[in-house]
């Protein structure tokens, strides 16, 4: 019998899945294809070269695990291309709108996940703690998939400023949950961010393995429905 008062979940590939898992280049492609930016670049390859340079430039100027969002990348691209402020704002908004439409349209939730979350909501405080480069994006996806009503709090790295496994994001989640670390369980599909990170903060954790990894000597489940049995 466990004494958990709160269960925290990663979001993407834990409670929300995608019909197509994006590669890094897909994030750029989904923003670029059909955008107003196309006429300012020879092709996608030129845009993607600028995209990677912007991403690298941002990362080089911030501490490890400091979060930034996709709009920061687009702004950096426009700055390097010397667009004026009004045109830059227009193109950044257009790129972001394109990306978000393409990303959101690929998101779905398995029925078994909804059933388990609905059941757990009756027994525990539930929260979502996600590394996500879209401000308010997790909130929107949870509403889009009709899951938001089950969660007491949502922590998004692009809003909090630090991404997992930095301690600050877990500390904020614990503060929002109102429980101590020993009363919290973390569930997610990433070994470093969702299993080891929470344990270093004194929480318990369960890895959702999904058959992609073969990590031994850890508490894990292979299907979301197995979570009920673990509790």
C-alpha positions in Angstrom: 0.0 0.0 0.0 1.5 3.4 -1.0 1.2 6.7 0.8 1.3 8.9 -2.3 -0.8 12.1 -2.1 0.3 13.4 -5.6 1.2 11.9 -8.9 3.0 14.0 -11.4 3.1 13.1 -15.1 5.3 14.0 -18.0 3.1 15.1 -20.9 4.3 14.2 -24.4 4.6 10.4 -25.1 3.3 9.8 -21.6 -0.2 11.0 -21.5 -0.5 12.6 -24.9 0.8 10.7 -28.0 1.5 11.8 -31.6 0.6 10.1 -34.8 4.1 11.0 -36.0 7.0 11.5 -33.7 8.9 14.6 -34.9 12.6 14.7 -35.6 14.4 17.9 -34.9 14.1 18.9 -38.6 10.3 18.4 -38.5 9.9 21.2 -36.0 11.5 23.5 -38.6 9.6 22.0 -41.5 6.2 22.2 -39.9 6.8 25.9 -39.3 8.3 26.7 -42.8 6.0 24.7 -45.2 3.2 27.0 -46.4 4.5 30.0 -44.4 5.1 33.6 -45.6 8.8 32.9 -45.0 9.1 30.7 -48.1 9.6 33.6 -50.5 12.6 34.9 -48.4 14.5 31.6 -48.5 15.7 29.6 -51.5 14.3 26.4 -50.0 13.7 24.5 -46.8 17.4 23.6 -46.6 18.4 27.2 -46.4 15.8 27.9 -43.8 16.9 24.8 -41.7 20.5 25.9 -41.8 19.4 29.3 -40.4 17.2 27.5 -37.9 20.1 25.3 -36.6 22.4 28.3 -36.3 19.8 30.2 -34.3 19.2 27.3 -32.0 22.9 26.9 -31.4 23.3 30.6 -30.9 20.6 30.7 -28.2 22.0 27.6 -26.4 25.5 29.1 -26.3 24.3 32.1 -24.4 22.3 30.5 -21.6 23.1 28.1 -18.7 22.5 24.4 -19.1 18.9 23.4 -18.7 17.7 27.0 -19.1 14.6 26.8 -21.3 13.7 28.9 -24.4 10.9 28.5 -26.9 10.4 28.2 -30.6 9.6 31.9 -31.0 13.1 32.7 -29.6 14.5 30.7 -32.5 12.4 32.5 -35.1 13.3 35.9 -33.7 17.0 35.1 -33.9 16.6 34.0 -37.6 14.8 37.3 -38.4 17.5 39.3 -36.7 20.2 37.6 -38.7 18.3 38.3 -41.9 17.9 42.0 -41.0 14.1 42.2 -41.3 12.6 45.3 -39.8 10.6 45.0 -36.5 7.2 44.9 -38.1 8.1 42.3 -40.8 10.0 40.2 -38.2 6.9 40.1 -35.9 4.7 39.2 -38.8 6.9 36.3 -39.9 7.6 35.0 -36.4 3.8 34.9 -35.7 3.2 33.1 -39.1 6.0 30.5 -38.5 4.7 29.8 -35.0 1.1 29.5 -36.2 2.1 27.0 -38.8 4.2 25.0 -36.4 1.5 24.8 -33.8 -1.3 23.9 -36.2 0.9 21.0 -37.6 2.0 19.9 -34.1 -1.4 20.0 -32.4 -3.1 18.2 -35.3 -0.9 15.2 -34.7 -1.7 14.9 -31.0 -4.1 12.4 -29.5 -4.8 10.5 -26.2 -5.3 6.7 -26.0 -8.6 5.7 -24.4 -6.8 3.6 -21.7 -4.9 6.7 -20.6 -8.1 8.7 -20.2 -9.6 5.9 -18.1 -6.6 5.6 -15.8 -6.3 9.4 -15.4 -10.0 9.7 -14.6 -9.7 6.9 -12.0 -6.5 8.3 -10.4 -8.1 11.8 -10.2 -10.5 10.4 -7.6 -7.7 9.3 -5.3 -4.7 11.6 -5.8 -3.7 15.2 -6.6 -2.6 15.0 -10.3 -0.2 17.3 -12.0 1.7 17.6 -15.3 5.4 18.7 -15.5 6.6 19.0 -19.1 9.6 20.2 -21.1 7.9 22.1 -23.8 9.0 24.9 -26.0 5.5 26.5 -26.5 4.2 28.8 -23.8 0.7 27.8 -22.7 1.1 24.9 -25.1 0.6 22.1 -22.6 -2.5 23.8 -21.2 -4.0 24.0 -24.7 -3.2 20.4 -25.5 -4.7 19.2 -22.3 -7.9 21.1 -23.1 -7.8 20.0 -26.7 -7.7 16.3 -25.5 -10.3 16.9 -22.7 -7.8 16.0 -20.0 -7.2 19.4 -18.3 -10.1 18.9 -15.8 -8.2 16.0 -14.2 -5.1 18.0 -13.3 -4.7 20.4 -10.3 -1.6 22.0 -11.8 0.5 22.2 -14.9 4.2 23.2 -15.1 5.6 24.0 -18.5 9.4 24.5 -18.8 9.1 27.4 -21.3 7.0 29.3 -18.7 9.0 28.3 -15.6 12.3 29.0 -17.3 14.1 25.7 -16.5 13.7 22.3 -18.1 14.0 18.9 -16.5 16.2 17.6 -15.0 17.0 21.0 -13.4 15.9 21.0 -9.7 13.9 24.2 -10.1 11.2 22.7 -12.2 10.6 19.9 -9.7 10.7 22.3 -6.8 8.0 24.4 -8.4 5.9 21.3 -9.1 6.1 20.3 -5.5 5.2 23.8 -4.3 2.2 23.8 -6.6 1.1 20.3 -5.4 1.2 21.3 -1.8 2.8 18.0 -0.8 6.3 16.9 0.4 8.7 15.1 -1.9 8.2 11.8 0.0 4.4 12.0 -0.8 4.9 12.5 -4.5 5.3 10.0 -7.4 6.6 11.0 -10.9 5.6 9.0 -14.0 7.2 9.6 -17.5 8.9 8.0 -20.5 12.4 9.7 -20.1 14.8 7.9 -17.8 16.9 11.1 -17.0 14.1 13.6 -16.8 11.2 11.6 -15.4 12.9 8.8 -13.4 16.3 9.9 -12.1 15.6 13.6 -11.8 12.6 13.2 -9.5 14.4 10.6 -7.4 17.3 13.1 -6.8 14.7 15.4 -5.4 13.4 12.8 -3.0 10.3 11.7 -5.0 9.5 8.2 -6.1 9.2 7.6 -9.8 8.0 5.0 -12.4 9.4 4.8 -15.9 6.9 4.3 -18.8 9.2 2.3 -21.0 7.0 1.7 -24.1 9.4 -0.8 -25.5 11.9 1.8 -26.8 14.5 1.3 -24.1 15.7 -1.7 -22.2 16.7 -0.2 -18.8 17.2 -2.7 -16.0 17.0 -2.2 -12.3 14.3 0.5 -12.2 10.6 0.6 -11.3 8.8 0.6 -14.7 5.7 -0.1 -16.6 5.3 -0.9 -20.3 1.7 0.2 -20.7 -0.1 3.1 -19.0 -2.8 0.8 -17.7 -0.3 -1.1 -15.6 0.0 2.0 -13.4 -3.1 1.2 -11.5 -1.6 -2.2 -10.6 1.6 -0.6 -9.4 -0.3 1.6 -7.0 
